[in-house]
Amino acid sequence: MSTSARTALRPYLPEDAAVAAAIFVAAVEQLTADDYSEEQQEAWASAADDDAKFAARLAGQLTLIATLQGVPVGFASLKGADHIDMLFVHPDYVGRGVGATLIDALEKLAGARGTLILTVDASDNAAEFFAKRGYVAKQRNTVSINGEWLANTTMTKSLADAAAPGASS
């Protein structure tokens, strides 16, 4: 067996809703404790409580599922042409390049569609990940979710340079 499995990507399918929700909840509950209170985490994770609504959110966007050896381990979604809505990796697979593979794919897809600037409202625990990938903080936000206030940062990245002919990533 190979020592390092390669992350594969595929389009989101309706039957992925439950596993995507489980990845989302696990990531929020296990990866955000340094930045958000338990009450904030519970409110945030509750976005997956309504199965149909969560599934419709993912189905209504360009959503990719990341797999390792056929097992879904993360997902990311592009809302409209230029906004990364969700990017979550199961805690057991963080640090293995899954998030980077997902973001690279969304950037390429958005760039191919003519998007010049990509935006994301990055959670406090994800801001460093995006910053390392060339995203620049533009403004701090506070959003209310189920009665809890959570902070995030709107970040942007210019795709114009990456879309230039001969550009390498």
C-alpha positions in Angstrom: 0.0 0.0 0.0 1.1 3.5 -0.7 2.1 5.5 2.4 0.3 8.7 1.3 -3.1 8.6 -0.2 -4.0 11.3 -2.7 -7.0 13.5 -2.2 -9.6 13.0 -5.0 -12.4 15.4 -5.8 -15.8 14.9 -7.2 -19.0 16.8 -7.5 -21.5 16.9 -4.6 -24.3 14.4 -4.9 -27.6 14.4 -3.0 -26.6 11.3 -1.1 -23.6 13.2 0.2 -25.8 15.5 2.4 -25.5 13.4 5.6 -21.8 12.8 5.4 -21.2 16.5 4.6 -23.3 17.5 7.6 -21.3 15.1 9.8 -18.0 16.6 8.5 -19.3 20.1 9.1 -20.4 19.4 12.7 -17.2 17.5 13.6 -15.1 20.3 12.2 -17.0 23.0 14.1 -17.1 21.1 17.4 -13.5 19.8 17.3 -11.5 22.5 15.5 -12.9 25.8 16.7 -12.7 25.7 20.5 -9.7 28.0 20.6 -11.7 30.8 18.9 -15.3 30.3 19.8 -17.2 29.4 23.0 -19.1 26.2 23.4 -22.4 28.1 23.0 -21.1 29.7 19.8 -19.9 26.3 18.5 -23.3 24.7 19.2 -25.1 27.6 17.4 -22.8 27.3 14.4 -23.1 23.5 14.2 -26.9 23.8 14.3 -26.8 24.9 10.7 -26.7 21.2 9.9 -29.7 20.3 12.2 -32.2 20.8 9.3 -31.1 18.0 6.9 -33.2 19.3 4.0 -32.0 22.9 4.4 -28.4 21.9 4.7 -28.6 19.6 1.6 -30.4 22.3 -0.4 -27.6 24.8 0.5 -24.9 22.5 -0.8 -27.0 21.4 -3.8 -27.6 25.1 -4.7 -23.9 25.9 -5.0 -20.9 24.5 -6.8 -19.9 21.9 -4.1 -17.0 19.6 -4.3 -16.5 16.5 -2.1 -12.9 15.5 -1.2 -12.2 11.8 -0.7 -9.3 9.7 0.5 -9.5 6.1 -0.8 -13.1 6.7 -1.6 -14.1 8.0 1.8 -15.5 11.6 2.0 -13.2 13.6 4.3 -14.0 17.2 3.4 -16.1 19.5 1.2 -16.1 23.1 -0.2 -18.7 25.2 -1.9 -18.7 28.2 -4.2 -21.7 30.5 -3.9 -22.4 32.4 -7.1 -19.3 33.1 -9.1 -17.0 34.5 -6.5 -17.8 33.6 -2.9 -16.4 30.6 -1.0 -19.4 29.7 1.3 -18.1 26.6 3.0 -14.8 24.8 3.3 -14.7 22.0 6.0 -12.3 19.1 6.5 -13.0 16.3 9.0 -10.7 16.8 12.1 -9.1 13.4 11.5 -7.8 14.5 8.1 -6.6 18.1 8.9 -3.0 18.8 7.8 -3.1 16.3 4.9 -3.6 18.8 2.1 -7.4 18.2 1.8 -8.3 21.8 2.4 -5.6 23.0 0.0 -6.8 20.6 -2.7 -10.4 21.9 -2.3 -9.4 25.6 -2.3 -7.1 25.1 -5.3 -10.0 23.5 -7.2 -12.5 26.2 -6.3 -10.0 28.9 -7.3 -9.4 27.2 -10.7 -13.1 26.8 -11.3 -13.9 30.4 -10.4 -11.1 31.7 -12.5 -12.2 29.6 -15.5 -15.6 31.2 -15.1 -14.0 34.7 -15.3 -14.0 35.5 -11.6 -11.3 38.1 -10.9 -11.6 38.4 -7.1 -12.7 35.5 -4.8 -14.1 36.3 -1.4 -14.6 34.3 1.8 -15.9 35.1 5.2 -13.3 33.1 7.1 -13.9 31.9 10.7 -11.2 32.9 13.1 -9.7 29.5 13.1 -9.6 29.4 9.2 -8.2 32.9 8.6 -4.6 31.8 8.8 -5.2 29.0 6.3 -6.6 31.5 3.8 -3.9 34.1 4.6 -1.2 31.5 3.7 -3.0 31.0 0.4 -2.8 34.6 -0.6 -6.1 35.9 0.8 -6.1 39.4 2.3 -8.3 40.4 5.3 -10.6 43.3 4.3 -13.1 43.6 7.2 -14.2 42.0 10.5 -17.8 40.9 10.7 -20.1 39.8 13.5 -22.9 37.4 12.6 -25.8 36.2 14.7 -26.6 32.5 14.5 -29.3 31.1 16.8 -28.9 33.9 19.3 -25.1 33.7 19.4 -22.7 36.3 17.9 -19.7 34.9 16.0 -16.9 36.9 14.5 -15.3 36.2 11.1 -13.2 38.1 8.6 -14.0 38.9 5.0 -10.9 38.0 2.9 -10.3 38.4 -0.8 -7.8 37.0 -3.3 -7.2 38.2 -6.8 -7.4 35.4 -9.3 -6.2 37.7 -12.2 -2.6 36.7 -11.8 -3.3 33.0 -11.4 -5.5 33.1 -14.6 -2.7 34.5 -16.7 -1.4 32.2 -19.4 1.6 30.3 -18.3 1.0 30.9 -14.6 1.8 28.0 -12.4 0.4 27.2 -9.0 
